[in-house]
Amino acid sequence: MKRRINKNHQKLIFAGLFLVTAVIVCWLKWPKPSHPDIILITVDALRADHLSAYGYSRKTSPNIDNLAKEGEIFLNCSAVSSKTVCSIPGLFTGRYLAVNKGESFWVNVFDEKFATLQRYLKGFGYFTAALVGNIHIKESKGFTKDFDLFYFNNNGENSGYKLTVEAMKLLNSRRKNKPIFIWLHYMDAHVPYYPLEEYLKIFEKDVLFKENDKILCLRPDNLNSSPYSSDGYLPRAAYCEGKLSLNHYIARYDAGILSADFCIGNLLNNIKKDTIVILTADHGESLGEHNRYFTHGENIYEGVLHIPLILRDNKNFTGGKKISEPVSAVDIVPTILSRIDPLWYFFNSKKFNGIDLRQVYPQGVYLFILSLGMEYKGYR
C-alpha cells in the first residue's frame, strides 16, 4: 500500500524547491562585485603621535588630517614589528609570520605557503604595483613577488616626489576597466631625514623647538655595530654635520613627515572619489625615549610599535569617526578582501590572524551583512 504525501508536506517541498531555484537563478544572473581602485600608503618609521590628526601640536600632516576627516582613524593600531623586513610580511599576509630563520635579515622574508594581498587582488582582476623607497624592501627576497610592476627610488630628498609622480603616471596610463592596486612606501620620515628646508625652518622657530632640549653625543666610530644603532648615542646614520641638539633632529623628523604629507596630498587630489585609501606605517621611531635616539628595530616600546591607521572607504565607513579599540596592521588585508568580495572572505576568513575592521567599527556587523547582498546586486 502506497503512502500518500500530506498536502502540507507537498507545499513545504514545493516551497523549498522554489526557494532553491530562485537562489540559483539570482546567483547566476547577479553581476560580479565591482572592484574600486585601492591605494595603500605606508610611511616608513611614522609614529602615530607625531601626526596632527592624532593630536600632535605641530601641524605635520594637513593632508593626512583631511584624509582622516573623510575616513576612519584608528587610535590604537600596533605594528607587527619594529623592523621593516619583519613588519611588512605581516601587513601583506594578514598573519604573524616568523621571517628570519637564522639567516641574514633580508633573506627568505616571505614563507611561500602564505599568499600576499597582491596575489589575492590579482585573482580578483587587479593590476598590482609597488612603488617603494626602502633599499631593504628592494633587496629582500619575497617583497617583489605577485606585483605586476615593482618600482624603486631612494634618491634622498626627492624620493617621495619621484614615487608620487610614478603613481600618478600609473593612474593616468591604466588599462580601461581594470582596477588597480598601488602600494607606496615613503621614506621621508626615516633617517637620514631629508626634509625640505622650508619645512624644517617652520619647526625650528616654534615653541617645541625651545622646550626640553638636550645635547647628544655622536656614536663613536670604534663601536662595532650598525650606523643606525643608538645605545644612548646619536646614530651616525642620522647625524647632520655640526648638529647635536635633540630638538633639531626631532624637527627634522617632523619636517620629513610634512614632506611626505605634501606628496600624499598631491596623490589624493588625483584619484577617483571611490578609491579605497589606507594610510599606515611599518613601525614608529625612537625619539629619545628609553635613551634611544632616531632608530628602530632595537626594542618594542610604544614609540616604535604605535602606528597610524586611517582608512577611507566611502561605502563602508562614515567619515570622521575615531575608533579607540586596539587593532593591528594584520587587520588590513582581511578588511580589504572582505570589502572586495565579502562572500569569498566569509568562507576564507580563517586564513588570517587579522580581522575585518568592520567588526570593531560601530554598525560593522550590519554593514558586513548588507555588503554580502549589495555587492552581488552590483551596487557600488
C-alpha positions in Angstrom: 0.0 0.0 0.0 1.5 3.3 -1.1 1.9 6.0 1.5 0.2 9.3 0.5 2.1 12.5 0.9 0.3 15.0 3.2 -0.8 18.2 1.3 1.1 20.3 3.9 4.3 18.4 3.2 3.7 18.9 -0.6 3.5 22.6 0.0 6.8 22.6 2.0 8.6 20.6 -0.7 7.4 22.9 -3.5 8.3 26.0 -1.4 11.8 24.5 -0.8 12.3 23.7 -4.4 11.1 27.2 -5.4 13.5 28.8 -2.9 16.5 26.8 -4.1 15.7 27.6 -7.8 15.3 31.3 -7.0 18.7 31.4 -5.2 20.4 29.6 -8.1 18.8 31.9 -10.7 19.8 35.0 -8.7 23.3 33.7 -8.2 23.8 33.1 -12.0 22.2 36.4 -13.0 23.6 38.8 -10.5 26.7 40.7 -11.8 30.1 40.2 -10.2 31.0 42.7 -7.5 32.5 46.0 -8.6 36.2 46.5 -7.6 37.3 50.0 -6.8 40.9 51.1 -7.0 43.0 50.6 -3.9 45.9 52.7 -2.7 47.9 51.5 0.3 50.3 54.2 1.7 53.0 53.2 4.2 55.3 55.9 5.6 58.5 54.3 7.0 59.1 55.0 10.7 56.0 57.1 11.1 54.8 57.4 14.7 51.1 58.0 15.2 51.6 60.6 18.0 53.6 62.9 15.6 50.6 63.4 13.3 48.4 66.4 14.0 45.4 64.1 13.2 46.4 62.2 16.3 46.7 65.3 18.5 50.3 66.4 17.9 50.6 70.2 18.5 52.8 70.7 15.3 50.9 70.8 12.1 52.9 68.0 10.5 50.1 66.4 8.4 47.4 68.7 6.9 46.6 66.3 4.0 46.6 63.3 6.2 44.3 65.2 8.6 41.9 65.7 5.7 42.0 62.0 4.9 41.2 61.2 8.5 38.2 63.5 8.3 36.9 61.7 5.2 37.6 58.3 6.6 38.1 56.4 9.9 41.1 57.0 12.2 42.1 54.0 14.4 43.7 55.5 17.5 45.4 52.3 18.8 47.0 50.4 16.0 50.1 48.3 16.6 52.8 47.4 14.1 53.7 43.7 13.7 57.3 44.5 14.4 59.7 47.5 15.0 61.8 46.4 11.9 60.6 46.9 8.3 61.5 43.4 7.0 59.6 41.8 9.8 56.6 44.0 9.9 55.8 44.2 6.1 55.2 40.4 5.7 52.6 40.5 8.4 51.0 43.6 6.9 50.8 41.9 3.4 49.6 38.5 4.5 47.3 39.3 7.4 49.3 36.9 9.5 52.0 37.0 12.2 55.0 35.4 10.3 58.4 34.5 11.6 60.8 35.6 8.9 64.4 35.4 9.9 65.0 31.6 10.2 68.5 32.3 11.5 69.7 33.8 8.2 70.7 37.3 7.1 67.7 39.6 7.7 66.9 40.2 4.1 66.8 36.5 3.1 63.6 34.5 2.7 61.3 37.1 4.1 58.0 35.6 3.0 57.1 32.0 3.6 55.8 30.8 0.2 52.8 28.9 1.6 51.2 32.2 2.7 49.5 34.2 0.0 50.0 38.0 -0.2 47.4 40.7 -0.6 48.7 41.4 -4.1 48.3 37.8 -5.1 44.7 37.7 -3.8 43.9 41.0 -5.7 45.4 39.7 -8.9 43.0 36.8 -8.6 40.1 39.4 -8.4 41.4 41.1 -11.6 43.6 43.8 -10.3 46.7 45.3 -11.8 49.2 45.4 -8.8 52.0 47.9 -8.4 54.6 48.6 -5.7 56.4 52.0 -5.6 59.0 51.9 -2.8 61.9 53.9 -1.4 63.4 51.4 1.1 66.5 49.5 0.0 65.8 46.6 2.3 62.4 46.0 0.5 64.2 46.1 -2.8 66.9 43.6 -1.8 64.8 41.3 0.3 63.6 38.1 -1.3 59.8 37.9 -1.4 58.8 41.5 -1.4 58.6 41.9 -5.2 56.6 38.8 -5.8 53.0 39.0 -7.1 53.4 42.6 -8.2 52.9 43.3 -11.9 55.1 46.3 -11.5 57.8 47.0 -8.9 59.5 50.4 -8.9 62.3 51.5 -6.6 63.6 55.0 -5.9 65.7 56.1 -3.0 67.0 59.4 -4.2 67.3 61.2 -0.9 65.1 64.3 -0.6 63.5 63.6 -4.0 62.4 60.0 -3.2 58.8 60.8 -2.1 58.3 63.2 -5.0 59.5 60.6 -7.5 57.3 57.9 -6.1 54.2 60.2 -6.3 55.0 61.1 -9.9 55.2 57.5 -10.9 52.0 56.7 -9.1 50.1 59.4 -11.0 51.6 58.2 -14.3 50.3 54.7 -13.5 46.9 56.0 -12.7 46.8 58.0 -15.9 48.0 55.2 -18.2 45.9 52.4 -16.6 44.1 49.9 -18.7 40.5 50.6 -19.2 38.0 48.9 -16.8 40.8 47.2 -15.0 41.1 48.1 -11.3 44.5 48.9 -9.9 46.2 48.3 -6.5 49.1 50.6 -5.7 51.4 50.3 -2.7 53.5 53.4 -2.0 56.2 53.2 0.7 57.6 56.7 1.5 61.0 57.2 3.3 60.7 60.9 4.2 60.4 60.2 7.9 63.3 57.7 8.0 66.9 58.6 8.8 68.9 60.4 7.5 65.9 62.7 7.2 65.9 64.7 4.0 63.2 67.3 4.6 62.6 70.3 2.5 64.4 73.3 4.1 61.3 75.4 4.1 59.5 72.8 6.3 62.5 72.5 8.7 62.6 76.2 9.2 58.9 76.2 10.3 59.6 73.8 13.1 63.0 75.3 14.1 61.1 78.6 15.0 58.2 77.2 17.0 57.7 76.7 20.8 58.5 73.0 20.8 62.0 73.6 19.4 62.9 75.6 22.5 61.5 73.2 25.1 63.3 70.3 26.8 66.3 70.3 24.6 69.4 68.1 25.1 72.8 67.9 23.6 73.5 64.4 22.3 76.8 62.6 21.9 77.6 61.2 18.5 78.1 57.5 18.4 81.8 56.7 18.4 83.4 55.2 15.3 85.0 52.4 17.2 81.8 50.7 18.3 81.3 47.6 16.2 77.6 47.9 15.2 75.3 49.3 12.6 75.4 53.1 11.9 71.7 53.0 12.7 72.2 51.8 16.3 71.8 54.2 19.2 72.6 52.7 22.6 72.2 56.2 24.1 74.1 58.0 21.3 73.0 59.9 18.2 73.3 57.3 15.4 75.8 58.1 12.7 73.2 57.5 10.0 71.1 60.3 11.5 73.9 62.8 12.0 73.8 66.1 10.3 77.2 67.9 10.3 77.7 70.1 13.3 74.2 69.4 14.8 73.9 67.6 18.2 70.7 69.1 19.5 67.9 66.6 20.3 65.3 69.1 19.2 67.0 69.8 15.9 66.6 66.1 14.9 63.0 65.9 16.2 62.3 69.0 14.0 64.0 67.2 11.0 61.8 64.1 11.7 58.6 66.2 11.8 59.7 68.1 8.7 60.1 64.7 7.0 56.5 63.9 7.9 55.4 67.2 6.4 57.3 66.4 3.2 55.6 63.0 2.9 52.3 64.6 3.6 52.8 67.1 0.8 53.4 64.2 -1.6 50.4 62.3 -0.3 48.2 65.4 -0.7 49.2 65.6 -4.4 48.4 62.0 -4.9 45.0 62.1 -3.2 44.0 65.1 -5.3 44.4 63.0 -8.5 42.5 59.8 -7.7 38.9 58.7 -8.2 36.4 59.5 -5.4 35.5 55.9 -4.8 39.2 54.8 -4.4 39.8 52.9 -1.2 42.8 54.6 0.6 44.6 53.1 3.6 47.4 55.0 5.3 49.7 53.4 7.9 53.3 52.7 8.7 55.6 49.7 9.0 56.7 50.9 12.5 57.5 54.0 14.5 60.7 55.7 15.7 62.6 56.2 19.0 62.9 59.9 19.6 64.7 59.8 22.9 62.5 57.5 25.0 64.4 54.9 27.0 67.7 56.5 25.9 67.2 55.5 22.3 67.5 58.2 19.6 66.3 58.2 16.0 66.3 54.5 15.4 64.0 51.5 15.5 64.3 47.7 15.5 66.2 47.7 18.8 63.2 47.4 21.1 59.4 47.1 21.1 58.5 50.1 23.2 55.4 52.2 22.4 57.2 54.7 20.3 58.2 52.1 17.7 55.0 50.0 17.8 52.2 52.6 17.9 51.5 53.4 14.2 48.7 55.3 12.5 45.9 53.6 10.6 43.5 55.7 8.6 41.0 54.1 6.2 38.9 55.9 3.7 36.2 53.8 2.0 33.0 55.8 1.3 30.9 52.7 1.0 31.6 51.1 4.4 32.9 53.8 6.8 31.4 57.1 7.8 33.9 59.9 7.6 35.5 61.4 10.7 34.9 58.7 13.3 37.7 57.8 15.7 38.0 54.2 16.8 39.7 53.5 20.1 39.6 49.7 20.2 43.1 48.1 19.8 43.8 46.9 16.2 46.8 45.6 14.3 48.5 46.0 10.9 47.5 42.4 10.2 43.9 43.5 10.1 44.4 45.5 6.9 44.4 42.5 4.5 41.2 40.9 5.8 39.5 44.3 5.7 40.4 44.9 2.1 39.5 41.4 0.9 36.2 41.4 2.8 35.4 44.7 1.1 36.3 43.4 -2.4 34.4 40.1 -2.1 32.5 39.6 1.2 31.3 36.1 0.2 34.8 34.9 -0.6 36.0 36.3 2.7 33.2 34.7 4.7 34.5 31.3 3.6 38.2 32.2 3.8 38.5 34.3 7.0 40.3 31.5 8.9 43.3 32.0 6.7 44.2 35.2 8.5 45.2 36.2 12.0 43.8 39.6 11.4 40.1 40.5 11.3 37.8 42.7 9.2 37.9 46.1 10.8 34.2 46.4 10.4 33.9 44.1 13.4 35.3 46.8 15.6 33.6 49.6 13.8 30.2 50.8 15.1 27.4 49.1 13.0 30.2 47.0 11.5 28.2 43.7 11.6 25.3 45.3 9.9 27.5 46.7 7.2 29.1 43.4 6.6 25.8 41.6 6.2 24.5 44.4 4.0 27.6 44.2 1.8 27.0 40.5 1.1 23.8 41.4 -0.7 24.7 44.8 -2.2 28.0 43.7 -3.8 26.3 40.9 -5.7 23.5 43.1 -6.8 26.1 45.2 -8.5 25.7 48.3 -6.3 28.8 50.4 -5.8 
